[in-house]
Amino acid sequence: YKLKLGEIVTTIPTIGFNVETVEYKNIQFTVWDVGGQDKIRPLWRHYFQNTQGIIFVVDSNDRDRVVEA
Protein backbone atom coordinates (compact mmCIF):
# COMPACT_ATOMS: atom_id res chain seq x y z
CA TYR A 1 0.00 0.00 0.00
CA LYS A 2 3.00 2.30 0.31
CA LEU A 3 3.19 2.54 -3.49
CA LYS A 4 -0.41 3.74 -3.68
CA LEU A 5 -0.68 5.85 -0.53
CA GLY A 6 2.90 7.04 -0.15
CA GLU A 7 3.06 5.90 3.47
CA ILE A 8 3.73 2.71 5.40
CA VAL A 9 0.53 0.93 6.40
CA THR A 10 0.26 -1.78 9.05
CA THR A 11 -1.43 -4.78 7.49
CA ILE A 12 -2.86 -8.08 8.64
CA PRO A 13 -2.82 -11.39 6.73
CA THR A 14 -5.20 -11.36 3.79
CA ILE A 15 -8.38 -13.38 4.19
CA GLY A 16 -9.82 -13.83 0.70
CA PHE A 17 -8.44 -11.09 -1.53
CA ASN A 18 -7.94 -7.35 -1.88
CA VAL A 19 -7.69 -5.51 -5.19
CA GLU A 20 -6.31 -2.03 -5.81
CA THR A 21 -5.61 0.07 -8.90
CA VAL A 22 -2.21 1.73 -8.65
CA GLU A 23 -0.64 4.39 -10.85
CA TYR A 24 3.14 4.64 -10.82
CA LYS A 25 5.23 6.71 -13.25
CA ASN A 26 2.23 7.17 -15.58
CA ILE A 27 1.54 3.41 -15.67
CA GLN A 28 -1.73 2.16 -14.27
CA PHE A 29 -2.02 -1.43 -13.11
CA THR A 30 -4.29 -3.59 -11.02
CA VAL A 31 -2.80 -5.33 -7.98
CA TRP A 32 -4.49 -8.40 -6.52
CA ASP A 33 -3.52 -9.39 -2.99
CA VAL A 34 -4.66 -13.00 -2.77
CA GLY A 35 -4.58 -14.80 0.59
CA GLY A 36 -2.33 -17.80 1.11
CA GLN A 37 -4.42 -19.96 3.42
CA ASP A 38 -4.71 -23.63 2.43
CA LYS A 39 -8.42 -23.33 1.66
CA ILE A 40 -7.83 -20.37 -0.70
CA ARG A 41 -4.93 -21.82 -2.72
CA PRO A 42 -7.13 -23.91 -5.06
CA LEU A 43 -8.69 -20.59 -6.18
CA TRP A 44 -5.35 -19.07 -7.22
CA ARG A 45 -5.63 -20.58 -10.71
CA HIS A 46 -8.60 -18.31 -11.43
CA TYR A 47 -6.40 -15.22 -11.01
CA PHE A 48 -3.69 -16.22 -13.50
CA GLN A 49 -5.64 -15.63 -16.72
CA ASN A 50 -4.42 -12.45 -18.49
CA THR A 51 -1.75 -11.94 -15.80
CA GLN A 52 1.36 -10.12 -16.98
CA GLY A 53 3.41 -10.45 -13.80
CA ILE A 54 3.44 -12.03 -10.36
CA ILE A 55 5.05 -10.88 -7.13
CA PHE A 56 5.07 -13.75 -4.63
CA VAL A 57 5.39 -12.50 -1.03
CA VAL A 58 5.91 -14.72 2.01
CA ASP A 59 5.99 -13.69 5.68
CA SER A 60 9.64 -14.43 6.52
CA ASN A 61 8.86 -14.30 10.25
CA ASP A 62 6.85 -17.51 9.85
CA ARG A 63 9.61 -20.11 9.40
CA ASP A 64 7.17 -22.91 8.56
CA ARG A 65 5.59 -20.77 5.84
CA VAL A 66 9.00 -19.97 4.30
CA VAL A 67 9.86 -23.67 4.05
CA GLU A 68 6.43 -24.41 2.57
CA ALA A 69 6.74 -21.62 -0.01
CNS distance restraints for C-alpha pairs under 8 A (distance, minus, plus):
assign (resid   1 and name CA) (resid   5 and name CA) 5.91 0.50 0.50
assign (resid   1 and name CA) (resid   6 and name CA) 7.61 0.50 0.50
assign (resid   1 and name CA) (resid   7 and name CA) 7.49 0.50 0.50
assign (resid   1 and name CA) (resid   8 and name CA) 7.10 0.50 0.50
assign (resid   1 and name CA) (resid   9 and name CA) 6.49 0.50 0.50
assign (resid   2 and name CA) (resid   6 and name CA) 4.76 0.50 0.50
assign (resid   2 and name CA) (resid   7 and name CA) 4.79 0.50 0.50
assign (resid   2 and name CA) (resid   8 and name CA) 5.16 0.50 0.50
assign (resid   2 and name CA) (resid   9 and name CA) 6.71 0.50 0.50
assign (resid   3 and name CA) (resid   7 and name CA) 7.72 0.50 0.50
assign (resid   3 and name CA) (resid  22 and name CA) 7.52 0.50 0.50
assign (resid   3 and name CA) (resid  24 and name CA) 7.63 0.50 0.50
assign (resid   4 and name CA) (resid  22 and name CA) 5.66 0.50 0.50
assign (resid   4 and name CA) (resid  23 and name CA) 7.21 0.50 0.50
assign (resid  13 and name CA) (resid  35 and name CA) 7.24 0.50 0.50
assign (resid  14 and name CA) (resid  18 and name CA) 7.47 0.50 0.50
assign (resid  14 and name CA) (resid  33 and name CA) 7.26 0.50 0.50
assign (resid  14 and name CA) (resid  34 and name CA) 6.78 0.50 0.50
assign (resid  14 and name CA) (resid  35 and name CA) 4.74 0.50 0.50
assign (resid  14 and name CA) (resid  36 and name CA) 7.54 0.50 0.50
assign (resid  15 and name CA) (resid  34 and name CA) 7.90 0.50 0.50
assign (resid  15 and name CA) (resid  35 and name CA) 5.43 0.50 0.50
assign (resid  15 and name CA) (resid  37 and name CA) 7.72 0.50 0.50
assign (resid  16 and name CA) (resid  34 and name CA) 6.27 0.50 0.50
assign (resid  16 and name CA) (resid  35 and name CA) 5.33 0.50 0.50
assign (resid  16 and name CA) (resid  40 and name CA) 6.98 0.50 0.50
assign (resid  17 and name CA) (resid  32 and name CA) 6.91 0.50 0.50
assign (resid  17 and name CA) (resid  33 and name CA) 5.41 0.50 0.50
assign (resid  17 and name CA) (resid  34 and name CA) 4.41 0.50 0.50
assign (resid  17 and name CA) (resid  35 and name CA) 5.75 0.50 0.50
assign (resid  18 and name CA) (resid  32 and name CA) 5.88 0.50 0.50
assign (resid  18 and name CA) (resid  33 and name CA) 4.99 0.50 0.50
assign (resid  18 and name CA) (resid  34 and name CA) 6.59 0.50 0.50
assign (resid  19 and name CA) (resid  30 and name CA) 7.01 0.50 0.50
assign (resid  19 and name CA) (resid  31 and name CA) 5.64 0.50 0.50
assign (resid  19 and name CA) (resid  32 and name CA) 4.52 0.50 0.50
assign (resid  19 and name CA) (resid  33 and name CA) 6.10 0.50 0.50
assign (resid  20 and name CA) (resid  30 and name CA) 5.80 0.50 0.50
assign (resid  20 and name CA) (resid  31 and name CA) 5.29 0.50 0.50
assign (resid  20 and name CA) (resid  32 and name CA) 6.67 0.50 0.50
assign (resid  21 and name CA) (resid  28 and name CA) 6.95 0.50 0.50
assign (resid  21 and name CA) (resid  29 and name CA) 5.74 0.50 0.50
assign (resid  21 and name CA) (resid  30 and name CA) 4.43 0.50 0.50
assign (resid  21 and name CA) (resid  31 and name CA) 6.15 0.50 0.50
assign (resid  22 and name CA) (resid  28 and name CA) 5.65 0.50 0.50
assign (resid  22 and name CA) (resid  29 and name CA) 5.47 0.50 0.50
assign (resid  22 and name CA) (resid  30 and name CA) 6.19 0.50 0.50
assign (resid  22 and name CA) (resid  31 and name CA) 7.11 0.50 0.50
assign (resid  23 and name CA) (resid  27 and name CA) 5.38 0.50 0.50
assign (resid  23 and name CA) (resid  28 and name CA) 4.22 0.50 0.50
assign (resid  23 and name CA) (resid  29 and name CA) 6.40 0.50 0.50
assign (resid  24 and name CA) (resid  28 and name CA) 6.46 0.50 0.50
assign (resid  34 and name CA) (resid  44 and name CA) 7.56 0.50 0.50
assign (resid  35 and name CA) (resid  40 and name CA) 6.58 0.50 0.50
assign (resid  35 and name CA) (resid  41 and name CA) 7.77 0.50 0.50
assign (resid  36 and name CA) (resid  40 and name CA) 6.34 0.50 0.50
assign (resid  36 and name CA) (resid  41 and name CA) 6.13 0.50 0.50
assign (resid  37 and name CA) (resid  41 and name CA) 6.43 0.50 0.50
assign (resid  38 and name CA) (resid  42 and name CA) 7.88 0.50 0.50
assign (resid  40 and name CA) (resid  44 and name CA) 7.10 0.50 0.50
assign (resid  43 and name CA) (resid  47 and name CA) 7.58 0.50 0.50
assign (resid  44 and name CA) (resid  48 and name CA) 7.09 0.50 0.50
assign (resid  45 and name CA) (resid  49 and name CA) 7.79 0.50 0.50
assign (resid  47 and name CA) (resid  51 and name CA) 7.44 0.50 0.50
assign (resid  58 and name CA) (resid  65 and name CA) 7.17 0.50 0.50
assign (resid  58 and name CA) (resid  66 and name CA) 6.50 0.50 0.50
assign (resid  58 and name CA) (resid  69 and name CA) 7.24 0.50 0.50
assign (resid  59 and name CA) (resid  65 and name CA) 7.09 0.50 0.50
assign (resid  59 and name CA) (resid  66 and name CA) 7.09 0.50 0.50
assign (resid  60 and name CA) (resid  65 and name CA) 7.55 0.50 0.50
assign (resid  60 and name CA) (resid  66 and name CA) 6.00 0.50 0.50
assign (resid  62 and name CA) (resid  66 and name CA) 6.44 0.50 0.50
assign (resid  63 and name CA) (resid  67 and name CA) 6.43 0.50 0.50
assign (resid  64 and name CA) (resid  68 and name CA) 6.21 0.50 0.50
assign (resid  65 and name CA) (resid  69 and name CA) 6.03 0.50 0.50
